[in-house]
Amino acid sequence: MSEKVLYVFFHIPKTGGTSFRFHLRRFFRNDQILFLYRDFYPQLDTNEKVGNFISNLTAGQRQKIKVVIGHKVYYGIDRLFPDREVRYVVFFRHPADRIISRYNFSRTLLVDYPEHYQLNDVIQNGQIVDFFDFIKQSPFSNNSAYRFLLEHGMGSEEQSADQNLDSIKNILSKFYFVGLTEKSNEDFLFLFYRLGLSPLALRLNASRKFYEPRLDDLATRLQTRNEIDYKIYDWAVSLNQKSKDDDFYKVVRKMKVKRFVHAPYFVVFLLFFELSEFLARKSKTYTRFLEIIGRHRYNKF
């Protein structure tokens, strides 16, 4: 990975970014990654504040950063790194799958961490709502990917939806890579190769299945409130397919072989991770310990 290259990852919620974030933390030093998330920098709640924060880093600090990732990344952040080759990356997920995943995720947090997380989109009048009430009331089930991209510099509230959609498509066409959560087995491996990471990908942030689709018309029902998200997703699929040439698949094959060779290590690591996840669910002390370690290790800027 060239010292001049800077990877900037837009983390749209529920697209697999937590898994990617985990692997970055394993392989890069704390001063090589800028995590733009609420749990790292709660005060950075606007694009302007994020820009000011990065601008106030020293030239040496900015030069060390190899990856910027987070829910607070915005398009245009490359202007703060004028001497670097900035490669924008984003992952999309089928809108129906994202919405189902969000519902299961919210329900999982209520069960596993009832004292820490109370997500209002699954609570109504003090009661947990079922999935179909959730999609009626939750902002997440109403073009949430589109609104996320608007809030992060890819459009304007002053423009029409069609104008914003054209703007988003144009910007995404300039990205270094547009991945798909459904294709993460190969898309992650390609990016791991570019970043110089191990291919031992691990799926994290997996939720319990409080709702699994059983109705054939579910996607159609969800599409009525997510027409723009569906159009953006279709565009992402076309960009993803266009980027996959012979070199892409050559890289993926190489990484799959490497993953197979390292399989024994992966098994040991997986067992350790599962144990840690179990302790985090069962022990408040262990959870606080992980939070303290995380803050100490990564909140260095």
C-alpha positions, 0 to 999 in steps of 0.5 A: 500500500503506497504511503500516498494513498488514502482510503476513505470509507463511507459507512452506510449503517447496516452494510457490513462496515462494522466487520471491516472496521474490526479488521482495520483495528486489528492490522493498523496502528491507532495513528493510521486510522481515523474512525469518524463514529459517534462512539469515538467523537460524539462532538463531531455531529456536522460535516463542518465540525468533522472538517475543522477537526481534521484541519486542526490535525498537524501535517504529520498526523494527517500524513500518517493516516492510511484509512478514514472510515465512519458514519460521519465521513462526508464527500469532499473530505479529500480536499483536506488531504491535497497531497494524497491520492484519495480513494473513496469506497462505499458498500451498499446492501439491498434496501429490504435486507438493510431494513430487516437487519436494522430491525433485528439489530435493534431488537438484539441490542434491547435483549443483550444490552437493555441498560445501554441501548434503547432504540426508539424505532422498535419501541412504541408506548413502552412496547416492542413493536413487530416488524410491520409496525416498525416499517411504518414508523421508523425513519430507517425504513424510508429511503434512509440510504438516500438521506444518509448520502444527502447529509454527507455531501452528495446532494442538497435539500434545496434540489429535487429528488431527481436532481439529487439522484443524478448527483449521487450517481455521478459522484458514485461513478467517481469512487474507487470501489463500490462494494455490495454486502451481498458480495462481501466474500469477494469484495472484502478480499479485494479491498483487504489485498489493496490495504495489505490486510490478512484475508481472514474476514470475520462477519461481525455485528450479526443480529439474532433473527427476530424477524425473517421474511416469509412473504413473497411480496415483502420487497414490493411492500418495502419499495413503496417507501424506498423507491430512491434507495432501490434506484441507488442500489441498482446503480451500485450493482451496475458499478460493482459489476463494471469494476470486476475485471480479470485483475479483480478475480485474480486478486480474489483467487489469490486471497482465497488461497491465502485464507485457506492456508491460514485457516488453522489460525482463523479457527483459533481466532474465531473461538477467542472472538466468540468467547469475548462476545459471550463475556461482553453479553454476560459481564458488565465489568468485561464490557466496561473493560473493552470500552476503556481499552478501546478509548485508550488505544484509538482516541489519540488524535 
